[in-house]
Amino acid sequence: MTAHRYRFQNPAVLGTVVEFSFEVTGHGEGAVDDPAADHRAEMVADALFGELDRLQAVFSAFDDSSELCLWRSGALPGTETSEEFAALMGPVLAWQRWSGGLFNPLTGELSAVWAEAEREGREPDPDRLLSRASSIAEARFEMVDGHPIRTGDCSRFNLNAVAKGWIVDRAIAGTAERFDDIDNLLVNAGGDLRHRGSGTARVGIENPQRPYDNEPPVAVIEITDEAVATSGASRRAFRVAGRRIGHVLDPRTGQPAEVSASVSIVAPSAMVADVVATPAGILPPAEALELVDRAVETAGVAVAALIIDHDGTRHPSRRWRERFGPHEAPTSDDAGSTES
């Protein structure tokens, strides 16, 4: 039986470039000939990118007609949201509580203050930031009978730190179930990587001190049926009065989280990798590694982390050391460096 490897790219979905690769195998006793495999591959790619587009429309924070925007404005009652919307909102609330508020979908209120400061060319008043941070400490929605019910102002509520990973998980799972002759799937959505099936994916971890496309990764790992997410400020930032402010903000204070240069998380799903990367990037490395180990112990998910601080020192979690040990040199088959 013959397996054909295919790669596709879509530059206009999930706000980033999405790369998708997989293998198509033969049906029954015979091997798929090349034209049939090519046609099948096009169908698979269309299905995955179509599902990404569809789910993106549900959770977009920029489209006023999206389900997220309608819900957070109050135009769509929580009892009338879709199963997919509720399926993400339940874990969002659980992870916010698990992290003690370090993962917080209301940080858009803090980002708005920094965006205003960027326009005005002066740093925001620390007391104003602290007051705004205090106001978002408690979640402003509850899950009632499986429905997300607003309990406060959610006008700046966003799912930027979790929706992309969740959408990738859903899309790749649905595609694999729909096409039973494909295997070894890999989606790279702007640094959020998700592998499904047999085989392995080699993933390079970007050097946060030199975030250039031709820069060798600082580590190369292999994953199977898992996800990798990297969070850092190397590519996205505010610029306020000549100061570069990373886009990751501490929801406890409103101040930029500048303790680490990057945090890379390996987890069973892209959603979990995204969620854990956010609070792990806020805490000092030692505390962040404790948080990662707690995810293994209390949330029941196998999470590994590599934290790189601003002088380049690497801080691997216990599970990262156990799984990956010394890092191999990169090869041309690597899935690419991750950064989100």
TITI-82347 format. One record per residue (C-alpha): z, y, x. Coordinates in steps of 0.02 Angstrom, whole numbers, padded with zeros to 5 digits, always signed. Layout:
// TITI-82347
ZYX/...
END
This chain:
// TITI-82347
+00000+00000+00000/-00052+00170+00069/+00056+00326+00067/-00024+00498+00080/+00079+00649+00135/+00043+00816+00051/+00106+00993+00077/+00089+01139-00042/+00149+01319-00036/+00180+01450-00170/+00215+01628-00109/+00264+01699-00279/+00406+01598-00354/+00597+01621-00347/+00568+01785-00256/+00518+01695-00096/+00393+01574-00020/+00419+01397-00082/+00352+01250+00018/+00341+01077-00059/+00295+00913+00026/+00296+00732-00032/+00211+00563-00019/+00099+00484-00151/+00090+00294-00150/-00026+00169-00231/-00014+00094-00406/+00005-00093-00435/-00074-00202-00301/-00202-00081-00234/-00189+00074-00130/-00234+00244-00199/-00399+00304-00129/-00405+00479-00058/-00486+00571-00206/-00365+00493-00329/-00217+00533-00216/-00276+00712-00197/-00289+00734-00385/-00118+00655-00411/-00043+00770-00280/-00113+00924-00366/-00034+00866-00529/+00134+00842-00443/+00130+01013-00361/+00078+01098-00523/+00223+01013-00612/+00353+01066-00484/+00294+01246-00467/+00276+01259-00656/+00456+01203-00679/+00517+01325-00547/+00426+01465-00639/+00497+01412-00807/+00677+01403-00746/+00659+01565-00648/+00616+01651-00811/+00780+01589-00886/+00892+01654-00746/+00799+01809-00684/+00913+01959-00659/+00762+02076-00657/+00669+02027-00816/+00752+02107-00968/+00683+01968-01077/+00762+01828-00976/+00901+01727-01053/+01022+01788-00920/+00984+01971-00953/+00994+01949-01142/+01160+01856-01127/+01242+01978-01008/+01192+02127-01116/+01264+02044-01271/+01095+02032-01358/+01104+01841-01348/+01268+01763-01407/+01337+01627-01296/+01327+01504-01440/+01138+01527-01445/+01101+01502-01260/+00997+01353-01204/+01067+01190-01139/+01000+01235-00967/+01089+01402-00965/+01255+01323-01016/+01229+01182-00892/+01235+01306-00748/+01368+01423-00819/+01498+01284-00830/+01492+01246-00644/+01485+01433-00603/+01653+01458-00688/+01727+01303-00608/+01672+01352-00432/+01733+01530-00454/+01905+01464-00495/+01899+01333-00358/+01860+01464-00227/+01996+01582-00284/+01865+01710-00331/+01774+01712-00164/+01622+01649-00257/+01605+01784-00389/+01450+01818-00498/+01512+01995-00530/+01487+02054-00351/+01334+02146-00417/+01457+02283-00463/+01504+02300-00279/+01322+02293-00223/+01285+02436-00343/+01414+02544-00254/+01337+02506-00085/+01160+02536-00151/+01218+02706-00213/+01294+02740-00042/+01130+02692+00041/+01036+02818-00068/+01163+02956-00034/+01175+02920+00152/+01364+02905+00158/+01486+02761+00152/+01580+02732-00011/+01762+02777-00032/+01866+02622+00016/+01986+02653-00128/+01842+02655-00251/+01778+02491-00181/+01951+02413-00190/+01972+02470-00369/+01803+02399-00416/+01845+02236-00327/+02009+02222-00422/+01917+02246-00586/+01807+02093-00556/+01943+01976-00496/+01950+01886-00663/+01799+01799-00738/+01724+01890-00887/+01667+01737-00982/+01739+01572-01039/+01661+01405-01083/+01702+01367-01265/+01639+01202-01335/+01508+01199-01197/+01448+01378-01231/+01467+01528-01112/+01561+01661-01211/+01574+01836-01139/+01751+01907-01129/+01709+02072-01043/+01571+02180-00972/+01441+02066-00892/+01304+02197-00872/+01298+02170-00683/+01332+01984-00689/+01207+01889-00582/+01180+01713-00520/+01091+01757-00358/+01212+01652-00254/+01185+01492-00354/+01034+01495-00471/+00900+01465-00339/+00985+01308-00277/+01017+01245-00454/+00837+01277-00505/+00772+01184-00351/+00886+01036-00391/+00826+01029-00571/+00643+01049-00530/+00638+00919-00393/+00737+00794-00497/+00624+00818-00648/+00468+00800-00542/+00530+00640-00461/+00572+00565-00631/+00404+00614-00706/+00300+00544-00563/+00367+00375-00510/+00236+00351-00373/+00298+00494-00263/+00434+00487-00132/+00512+00579+00014/+00508+00749-00074/+00559+00907+00015/+00571+01083-00057/+00603+01233+00055/+00636+01385-00054/+00659+01528+00067/+00791+01435+00166/+00864+01328+00027/+00807+01152+00070/+00822+01000-00043/+00766+00825+00003/+00751+00683-00122/+00702+00501-00100/+00687+00390+00051/+00649+00445+00228/+00728+00593+00315/+00697+00778+00338/+00726+00863+00504/+00797+01037+00475/+00815+01176+00602/+00961+01298+00590/+00905+01476+00626/+00979+01573+00770/+01065+01720+00680/+01061+01825+00839/+00873+01806+00855/+00804+01780+00677/+00623+01771+00729/+00492+01649+00668/+00450+01592+00846/+00632+01574+00901/+00691+01394+00927/+00829+01340+00806/+01006+01328+00873/+01025+01154+00800/+00915+01021+00721/+00986+00897+00598/+00920+00756+00490/+00961+00739+00305/+00921+00611+00172/+00933+00649-00014/+01035+00806+00023/+01020+00994+00035/+01046+01129+00166/+01081+01313+00137/+01114+01449+00266/+01194+01615+00223/+01195+01764+00339/+01155+01947+00357/+01017+01933+00486/+00874+01967+00364/+00948+02066+00219/+01061+02217+00231/+01101+02391+00168/+01081+02537+00288/+01211+02671+00259/+01228+02825+00368/+01150+02735+00516/+01259+02581+00493/+01186+02411+00450/+01286+02329+00310/+01261+02144+00278/+01220+02096+00098/+01368+01974+00087/+01517+02070+00017/+01699+02015+00006/+01738+02019-00182/+01923+02047-00141/+01893+02214-00055/+01711+02265-00083/+01688+02277+00105/+01550+02184+00197/+01596+02011+00259/+01562+02027+00444/+01669+01887+00517/+01525+01765+00545/+01343+01784+00590/+01288+01634+00485/+01354+01487+00388/+01252+01328+00362/+01306+01202+00231/+01245+01024+00203/+01289+00959+00030/+01231+00832-00100/+01138+00968-00196/+01061+01137-00162/+01176+01216-00291/+01333+01155-00204/+01264+01207-00034/+01230+01383-00101/+01400+01397-00185/+01503+01341-00035/+01403+01446+00089/+01454+01607+00002/+01645+01597+00018/+01630+01510+00187/+01536+01663+00249/+01675+01780+00191/+01823+01695+00275/+01859+01688+00462/+01788+01527+00537/+01952+01430+00543/+01990+01469+00360/+01810+01436+00310/+01817+01262+00387/+01977+01227+00291/+01886+01280+00132/+01743+01162+00172/+01862+01017+00201/+01948+01060+00037/+01780+01045-00052/+01773+00867+00009/+01950+00830-00045/+01972+00925-00209/+01796+00947-00278/+01738+00774-00231/+01581+00831-00140/+01534+00783+00037/+01507+00950+00124/+01474+00985+00308/+01468+01158+00387/+01412+01244+00546/+01477+01422+00566/+01408+01534+00703/+01505+01690+00747/+01436+01852+00816/+01450+01801+00999/+01355+01640+00966/+01505+01523+00965/+01478+01374+00851/+01615+01310+00736/+01567+01141+00660/+01670+01063+00523/+01744+00890+00545/+01609+00810+00439/+01472+00905+00533/+01535+00835+00699/+01549+00660+00627/+01374+00663+00553/+01268+00759+00675/+01357+00759+00844/+01247+00823+00986/+01093+00911+00921/+00919+00849+00961/+00782+00960+01026/+00664+01025+00890/+00493+00948+00865/+00336+01002+00773/+00390+00896+00623/+00546+00999+00586/+00558+01064+00409/+00591+01238+00476/+00740+01349+00507/+00849+01394+00359/+00913+01566+00315/+00946+01638+00143/
END
